[in-house]
């Protein structure tokens, strides 16, 4: 593969300095003469370098003064509105999203997708493949019986010990025996919900929320009660209090306190304490999805909801899917006072997890290499999020809003003028670009004009071009006439279904 031209390489060099904060908005870039002298380049190359930074929104030319670092475009976009929290939420309803999600997954799997921005996952190159491969090779050499012997249900693996040890950073005091390995966080959530609720029961969820959770609730025959959720501070405690007063049969609350999917919000510690206390007082199980905490910018781990739990009322669920190895599907659950029931449900549903991945992941997590990997992962994701946000701010229609979270793999984007993300989705897929439309993240229509973009792929000219084209598609759809409304007398089906492939 040909290397980028010299001016592009140097533009990337200065861009990294800007994104790292070495060069701040308002700082003067080196003059053309200085660039020529420092890098041994021609005047033409120096000009191309500066004009590239200018065209991409990172620099601005000032008459007779040179080029200066520009305030990033994303910082000039208006913030998203806070949700209304002074009225009871919509009535709890049976989830009807599975058909929409199945259709979306089918189109992602079988469509000719050239740019996939729909998943919340990092690129394979972001994860320590070689270290994990070497760890597994050593283990199989030392313990070949792992492949031919059923895993004991009560074994104390390095994985359980590593999770219990790292839980101390989040304010949790766990024994390795409290850690029940699962097939990803989605199985942990499934087990938690089955332990505390039954078909027909009401479960309070964030709105918007991860569509996988809505699928689980639908498969279990439970009702979802959507609680307004702030793009900054997470689930509204005030709205939940109103909901509890209006719907006394709520059996559980499910929340993602850190880097909520899809909003990216982070719940303040004071809100966590209030939420844990409220659920305990009301006798409502609190289920915590802690999948994304390790992706928060900065070295400190904020306390988990479980850290505020004094009665065993919080069920803590998490996984390594986003932070270490998506292919392992290795998660866990600490079920508090429901531990014995969850353990029984796990045995009935899938038996014990195999041991090889637990040993390999656990041994790696017990070394300093794991923390070094996490620091590098967070740094790379931060740069990718910021570049994606800047590209959206430059190329999407005027009035687009972005929620730029302090970590994680995704951006939540609000389209202007309540533009339908389903219409943009259909138009983009015809050009082989895929994203997650907002209709997947709510059982109602309140998220129709939002979309979620993945920021897990390393930046490239192809990615920049794809985001530019996606913005152009959104503008074209906004300018086109809206589809005709259904004729009078046409029966409306609950929920909207994405068109079938082809």
KOLVEXKOL-25011 format. One record per residue: x, y, z of N, C-alpha, C, O in turn. Coordinates in steps of 0.1 Angstrom, whole numbers, plus 5000, padded with zeros to 4 digits. Each point is the difference from the previous one (the first is absolute). Example, Ala and Ser with C-alpha at 12.3 -4.5 7.8 and 13.67 -1.06 7.14 Angstrom:
513249435078499150125000500950125000501050005007498650114986500950115000499250115008500550115001
! end
This chain:
500949885000499150125000500950125000500950015008498850094983500850124999499850095013499050015005502250054999499950095012499450134996500150044988499350035021499450134997501050104995501249985004498550124989501050104996500550085012499549995011501750074987500750065011499250115007500050005012499350084981499250105006498949955009499750055010499749834986499049935008500649955012499450005011501849944988500649945012500350115010499849995012500750134984500350115009498750065005500050045012499049974980498750055005499549915012499550055010500749824988499649905011500850035012499549995012501850044986500950025012499550125008499950005012499750114981499650125007498649985006499650055010499649874983498649975005500149935013499250035009501749874992500249935013500450095011499649985011501250124986500450095010498950095004499950035012499250014979498850075004499149925008499450055010500349824986499149925008500549965013499349985010502150014992500649975013500050125009500349995012499450134983500050125008501450075000500150115006500949844987501350074999499850134993500650105004498649914986499650124993498650035003499149924997500650205009498750035005499350104990500750064992498049955008499350094992500550145002500250055011500250024978500650135000501550004999500650114997500049785005501549994999500450024985499349964991501850105007500550024986500849884996500849955007498950004981500749894994501450064995500150124997500949795001501250054994499850064986499149964993501750145005499850074987500449914988500649895003499150154985500449924989501549984999500549894997500350225006501449985000500549915010500949924998498550095014500449915011499749854997500749915003498150074990499749864996500949954990500549885001499950204990501049964989501349965007500649904996499850185013501349985007500049885009500949925000498050075008500049895010499849864994500549905004498750104984499749874995500749974986499849894994501050215002500749984987499149984988500249914992498750185008499049994989500050124992500650105003498849894985499850124991498950095005499249975009500850154985499050105003498649944996499050025008500949914981498849944996499449905010498850005003502149925002499649905010499650065013499049965006501750154998499650075012498650064999499250005009500550064979498750064998498949895000499050025005501349874988499049895000499749955014498949975004502250025004499849965014499050095008499049965006501350174993499150105007498650004994499050025008500949974979498750014994499249875003498750015001502049885001499349885004499450025014498849965002502050095007499450025014498950104999499049995008501150114984499050104999498749954994498950025005501249904984498849944994499349905009498849984998501949965011499449905009499650065013499549935009500650214992499450075011500950015012499650045011501749934988500950005012500950135000500650025011499450054978500950125000499250114992499249974992501250155011499550124992501150094997500950035008499050034980501050104995499550145004498950044999502150035007499750145004500950094991501249984999498350124995500750094991501350055006499950065011501249924983501350055003500549955014501050055005498349845000500449955013500449854999500649955009498949984981500349854999498849925003498850055000501449835004499049905003499949985015501149995007497750004998499849985015499049885002499249974991501049965020499149895004498650055002499850105007499349844987498650045000499249925011500349895003498850185003499149945010499249884992499450034990500749855015499349894993498650034997499350055009500249914980498650024995499049945010499050065002501449825004499049945008499750085013498949995005502050094999499850095012499050114997499650075010500249964978499050104996498649954998499150084997500749795004498749954998499250015013500649985010498150054989499250015012499949875008499949894994500050115019499849885008498649944998499150074996500849805007498749944999499150055012500550035010498249974987499150045011499949895011500249894997499550165015499849915011498549954999499250074995500649805009498649954998499150065011500450045010498349964986499050055010499849895011499849884997500350165015499949915011498950035010499949945011499250154986499050045009498649944998499050055005501049844987498749934998500349854999501149964997497949975007500249855000500349954985499550064991501349845008500349954987498949934993498949985006501249994981499049934992499749875007500849955008498050004991499649875006501049894996500550004989499749915021500949894997499349914989498849995000502049964991499449924989500949884997501250005003498249904991500849894996500950054988499650074992501649885008501050044990499649944987499749884999500450204990499749954987501150044990499750054989501549935016501250054992500749894993500950024991498849855012500849894995500050004985501049974994497950055000499949994985500950114994500749974990499350155015500850114995501549965002500850024990499649935021501449975003500449884990501150014995498049895004500449894991500250044986500949964993498250145002500250054987501350084998500749984990499650105020501250075000501349915000500950024992499149885016501149905001500149934986501149974996497849994998500049934988500650094989500949954992498750175007500650094990501550035003500750014990499749995022501450025003500849884996501150014995498349875007500749884997500149974986501049954995497950074997500049964986500150114990500149984988499950155017500150114991501450024995501049955007499250124983501450034995500450135007500050114994500549875018500450115009501550034998500849915002499550214995501450044998500550085012501250005003497950075004500450075012498949985010498950044999501549885012499149965010500250095013501049985007498150114995500150095012498949965010499650085008499949804991498849965007500349935014499150015009502049934992500349925012500650095011500650114997499449845015500750075011501249915004500049935010501050074982501149915002501350064993499950074991501249895015501350054995500549914988499649894999501350174993500649924990500949895006500550025011499649874982500949895006501450055003500649955010499950154983501450055002500150075014501250025004497750015002500150075013500249915012500250045011499749834986500049905011501349925000500649984989499949975023501349935001500049864995500149905008499650084979499949864995501249925003499949895005501350164992501249925001500249955015500449895002499450205007500249975014499049895005500449915007498350104988499049905004500349874993499849895006500750114981500349884993501149935007500049875002501150205002501149945007499649945014500449895004498750185002499549955013499249874998500249915008499050084982499249884998500949884996499849895004501350144988500949904996500749945011500249885002500350215007500749955013499049915008500449905005498450154997499049935008499849864994499949905007499950094980499749874994501249915001499849875001501450184999501249925002500049955014500449885002499350205008500049965014498849925004500149925009498750114986498849945004499149964988498950054998501649854995499349964988498649945003499150004991500749965021498749945003498950105001498849965000501550174999499050104999499049984989498850035000501749924988499249984989499149875000499149994993501249925016499349875000499449975014499349905001500750205008499449985013499050115002500350114998498549855007499050095003500450105011500649955010499150174989500450105010499249985013498849994999501850005012499349985013499250135003500550114997498349885008499250115002500450105011499750115000501249845009500450085011501550035000500650035011500149954978501450025000500350155002499350094995501949945011500550135002501050034990501249975002498450104987501050024989500750145002499550085008501649944985500750135000499050114996500250125004498949854987499050104996499250055012499950125002499549795006499250055011500950085010499650105006501649854996500950075009500450144995500050105007500249914980500350134994498850105001500250125003498649834995498850085001499950055014499750125002500449795008499850045014501150105004499750105007501549884988501150105003499750144994500250105007499449904980499850134994498750075005499950124999499249805007498850065005500350105011499250095003501949895004500450095011500150144995499750095007500849934980500150134995498750074998499950135001499049804997498750054999499250005012498850025000501949965012499350015013499249875004499350015009501049884984499249885003500949905007501249984996498349965014500849895007499349874997499049965005501749974985499549874996500949895003501250025001498349865001500849885001500049944986499050024992502149915004499949934987498849914998499549984989500049975023498949914999498750074997499049944996501050205005498850084997499950024985498950044995502249944998500050024985499649884992500649905001498350124992499449894992500350034985499350094995501649844998500350034986498849974991499249915003500650174987498949994991500550014985501150044998498049934993500350024986499650154996499050034994501950065010499950144997499050065010499449945009500550204990499150075010498549974996499250015009500549964979498649984996499549885008498850005003502049894999499549895007499850045015499149965007501950124998499950045014498750085002499349985010500350114981498850085001498849915000499050015007501049894984499049904998499749935013498949985004502249975002499949935013499550095011499149955008501450174992499550095011498550034999499350005010500250024978498650034998499249885003498950015007501549874989499249885003500049985015499049945005502050105002500149975015499050095007499649965011500150164984499350105008498650034995499250075007500549884981498750044994499549884992500749904997498050104999499449904992499350064989499850124999499749794991499350064989498850085004499249965009500650164985498950095003500450115010499350105001501949885005500450105010500650124993500350004988499850125019500550124994501450025005500349995012500650054978501450035003500250154995499850034989500850055020500350144996501450004993500949945005499250124984501250014992500350154996499150085000502149954997500450134995499350024986499849914993500050225004499550034986500850124995499950115005500949864984500149884992500849895008500750035010499349854985500749895006500649914990499650004988501349915016500649904990498949914995499249945008500750044979499049924994500149855004499049935000502250035004500149865005499249975012499549905002500550205007499249995012498549994997499349925006500250164984498650004996499749864994498949955002502049994991499849874995499949905011499149914999501750105011499949905011498750025007499349895003500350235000498750025006498849944992499149945005501050084981499049954992500049855000498949935001502350004999500049865000499549945013499549895001500650195010499549955013498650045003499449975010499950104980498650045002499850105011498950005006502150094996499950105010499650144994500350024988499250075020499650134995501250105003500649995010499750104980501050105002499450135004499150054993501450015017499550145004501250094998501050005007498950094983501250084996500050135008499150075001502149955006500250115009500950104993501049964995498650175004500850104994501550005005500249985012500750034979501449995004500850124994499950034988500950035020500850124996501249964993500649905003499850174986501249974993501250035008501149964996498850115015501150035009500149915012501049955004497950045003500049945014499249875001499949945011499650014978499449875000498550005004499450105000500149795005498649985003499650105010500650035010498250034988499450105009499449945012499149924999501550115013499549945012498650065003499149935005500750204992498750065002498949934991498949975005501450004983499149944991499749865005498849954999502249985006499849865005499150015012499149915002501150195007499150015012498550024996499149945005500750144984498750024995499449874995498849975002502049964991499649874994499649905011499049934998501850065012499749915011498750035006499249915004500550224997498750045006498849974991498949975004501450034983498949984990499949854997498949954996502149975005500049864996500649925012501249985000498049985009500549935012500549864998500649945009499350014979500449864997501449994994500349904994500550205006501449994994500849905008500150025013500549894981500749895006501550035000500849955008499750124982501550024998500250134993499250054992502050005010500550124992501449954994500849955008499350084979501349964994500750134995499450084993501849945011500750134996501549964996500649915005499950184987501550004996500550135006499850114994500849895018500450135007501250074993500050125001500849814992501250064994500049984985500149884995500050234997500049994986498849934995500149904992498750145012498749944996499949984985500450094992499149805004499849964986498650034996499149935006500650174986500950064990500450145004500950064993498650005018500350145002501450045004500550104996500249815011501350035005500150075013501050065004497849965003500050075012500749935012500249884999500250205011500649945012499350055012499950125002499649795006499250035012500950055011500949945004498850185001500850055012499849915012499049935001502050075008500049915011498850035009499449915006500250224995498850035009498749944994499249965008500750034979498949944993500049855003498949945002502350004997500149865003499549965014499249915002501250175008499649975013498550025002499449925007500050184987498550025000499349894994499049955005501550004983499349894993500149875008499049945001502150035004500249885008499050005012499349915003500750215004499150015012498649994996499249945007500450134982498650004996499549864997498949955004501949974988499649874997499949905012499249925001501850105008499949925012498850035009499449915005500350224996498850045008498749954994499149965007500850034979498849964994500049854997499049954995502049985009500149864997500049964985499549904996501250184997500249984985501449964997501050075004499249824989501449964997500650104991499450054990501949985012500850094992501049924992500949945006499150064981500949924992500950104993499650084992501749905010501150094995500749934988500649905002499450174987500849964988501250085000500050124997501249825007501250075002501049974989501249995003498450004985500849954989501150104996501049964995498750175006500850114994501050075009500750094995499249895018500850085009501550014997500650115001500049784995501450004998500450094988501250024997497850024995500250094988499950155003500250084991499649955022499950145004501450074999501049945004499050184990501350075000500550025014499250025010502149974992500650035013500349875007499449904997501550115013500549875007499149955011500049895003499150205002499249965012498849934996499350034990500349875018498849924998498950065009500249995012498750064983499050055009499349885007500049894995499450145016499349895007498849944993499350084994500649795006498849944994498850025009500150045011498749944983498850005008500149905012499650025011501049874985500249895011500850055012499849955011501050154987500850055011499150075011500450015011498450034985499150075009499049905006499250045008500949844988499049905004500449945014501149955002497950055007500349955013499149885003500149935011498950034980499149905003500049884990499249915001501750104989500049904989498950024990499649914993499850225006498950034991500550034986499250014991502150015007500550044987500749874994500849935006498850044981500649904993500950064989499650084992501749895010501150064992500349914988500449885002499550174985500249924988501150084992500050125000500949804994501150074992500649894990499649885001501350174991500749904991501350064995500350125002500549804991501250044994499850034985501050024993497849985002499750004986500550134994500550004988499450115019500450134994501550045003500650084993499949865017501350055005501249914998501150045000498749834998501149914998499949904988501050004993497949935006500049904989498549974996499449925007500150154983498749984996499749864996498849955002502249974993499749864996499849915012499549894997500950145015499949915011498549995006499749905005499550214993498750005006500149975015499249915004501750155003500249965014499450125009500650115000498449865007499450095009499949945014500549895003498850195006499849955014498850075006499650104996500049845015498950065008500349985015500449895004499450215004500049995014498650035005499650124999499749785005498550025002499550035014498850005002502150035007499650045013499149905007500449885000498450165005499249915007499349904991499349905005500850114982499549914990501049904995499849934990501450065017501149934994499649854998500249954989499249995021499649864998499049974989500249914992498950185006499049994990500650024986499849924991501150185008500650024987501049894996500149964989500549985021500949894998499249884995500549934991498350045014499249904996499550024986500049914991499650225006499550034986501149984990499849964989501450085015501249994991500249854997500249964988499749965022500349854998498949944991500249924991498550135011498949954992500150044986499649934990500950195008500050074986501249964992499849964988501450055017501249974991501149935007501049974994498849985019501049935007501250105002499950124998501249835006501250085003500750054988500049924989500650195011500950054989501249914999500549955010500150044978501249924998501150085007500050125002501149805002501050065009501250074992500650095006499749874982501250054993500050154999501050065004497950004992499950144999500150075013500650115002498849835009500150065013501450005005500450105006500449794992501350005005500950104992500850075006499049934981500950094991499750145004500950085002497849964998499750145003500350045014500650115002499249805008500350035014501550025002500450095007500449824987501450025002500550134994500950065005498649974983500450134994499650125008500750095001498149905004499450115008500850025013500050115006500749794999500850015012501450064998500750015009499650034979501350064997499850154997498950054998502350025002500050144997499650034985499750114997500549784995499750024986498550044997499750074991499549885018498550034998499850155002499250064992501350005018499850145003500650084989499550104996501749864999500650074988499249994988499850104993499649785005499049994988498950095002499650074990499849945022498850095002500450144998499250084994501949975010500450144998500150034985499650104995501149814998500150024986498749994993499750084990499449835014498749994994499250135002499450054990500650005022499350125003500550124992499350084994502049935004500650114993499649994985499750104994500449785000499749994986498550024998499650074990499549895019498650024998499750155001499150054993501650025016499750145002500350084987499250084996501949894998500450064987498949974989499650094993500049785007499049964990498750075002499350044990500349975023498750075003500050144995499150064994502150015010500050144997500150034985499450094995501349824998500050024985498749984994499650074991499749825014498749974995499050125003499250044991500950015021499150125004500350124991499150074996502249955002500350124991499549984986499550094994500649795001499549974986498550024999499550054991499849905020498550025000499750145000499150054993501650035016499750145001500350084987499350094997501749864995500350074987499049964989499750094992499949785008499449954988498549985001499349994989500150005023498649975001499250134999500650115001498149884997499250134998500150095012500249965011499750174986499950105011498949965010498949964996501450065017499149975010500249865006499349965010501649964984500349875006500750025014500850095002498849825007500650015014500749875003499649894995501550125013500849885003500250005015500250105006499649785000500449985014501449945000500149884997501050195007501349955000500349955014500250085009499849794993500249945014501450005004500950014992499449985021501449995005500649865000500649965009499249984980500549864998499149924991498950054996501549835002499149904993500249994985501050054994498149894999500149954987499050074990500049964988499250135016498950044992499650155002500450065010498949994980499550145001498549984997499549934992499750155016498650014998499750144993500450105005499049894984499850124991498550034998499249914997500550225005498650044998499950074987500750104997498549864994499850064986499150125002499150005008501150104983499250135001498649984995499749914992499450175012498650014995499349875001499249964992501149965018499449875003500149914987499049934997502150084996500249914988500149865004500649965009498649964984499949855003501349934997500550004989500149945022501249924998499749874992501049954994497850005006499749894991500150034985500549924993499150205004500150044986501550024996500449964989500350105020501550014997500649875000500949974991498749945018500549865000499849934986501049944995497850075000499749934987500950064989500549934992499650205008500850074989501549975001500649974990499950025022501449975003500349864996501149974994498049945009500349864998500049974985500749914995498650174997500149984985501450044995500449964989500350125019501450034997501049935009501150035001498449865005500849905007500650065013501149965004498250145002500450055013499049965010498850024998501649935014499149955010500250075013501250025004497750025002500150055014498849955008499149934994500850105018498949955009498950115001500350105007498549894987499050115001499450005014500049905007499650224997499550025013498749915004499849985011499549984979498849925002500349875007499149935005502250034995500349875006500150025016500049905007500150224997500450025014498850045009500250045012498649954983498950035008498849924994499949984989499249995021498849934996498950104995498949964995501450175006499150104995500650074988501049954994498550175002500550074988500950125004500350084992500049935021500750125005501550014994500650115001499949794994501450004995500149994985501149974995497850064998500049984986501050094993500549974989499950155016500950094994501450005005500750094999499649805008501449985005500749884993499349924993502050085008500749884995501349985008500550105006500049784994501249975008501149964990499849924991501450145011501149974991501149945008500350045011500349854984501249945006501250084998500250054989500749965021501250064999501249915003501150045004498749834994500949905003501149974989500949935003498950134985500949974989501150115000499750115001501649854997501050094998499750104989499549964989500950175012499750104991500849974987501149954999498250084990500649984986499350094990498950055003501749984986499350084990498749944995499050074998500949795002498749944996498950035011498950024996501549985016499050025011499650154999498850035001502150064997499750144998499150024989499050085000501349864988499150014988498649945003499050064995501049835012498749945003499150095009498850014997501850055013499250095009499650134992498950055002502050004989499650114992498849974991499050074999501049814995498949964992498849975008498950044995501249915017498849985008499450135004498750015000502150095002499450145003499350054988498950065001501749924987499350054987498749924998499050064996501049815007498749934999499050055009498850024996501550015017499150065009499450134995498850025001502150064993499550134994499149984989499050074998501349834993499149974989498749955004499050034994501049885016498749955005499250115006498750004998501950095009499350115006499450094990498950065002501749954986499550094990498949934991499350074993500749805008499049934992498650005006499950015012499149984980498649995006499949885009500549894997498850125014499749895009499149904993499150044992501049835012499149904994498550035004499850065010499349914981498650025003499649935012500449885003498750185005499449945012499149884996499450014989500449895020499149894997498650064997499650095007499749844984498650044997499149985012500249915008498850174993499049995011499449864999499749944990500250005022499549875001501049894999499749885002501550154995501149905000500449965014500350095008499749794995500349965014501550025002500949964992499450105020501450025004500549895009499349965009501949994988500549895008500950075011500650104997499449845015500850055011501549994996500549904995500250215007501550004996500150014985499149984993502150075003500350014986501049904996501049975007498949974981500949904995500850064989499550064991501849915010500950054989499649924988499749885001500550184987499749924988500849884998501149995005498449904989500749884998501250024991499950094991501149825010501250014991499550004986499249924996501550164996499850004985498750074996499750014988
! end
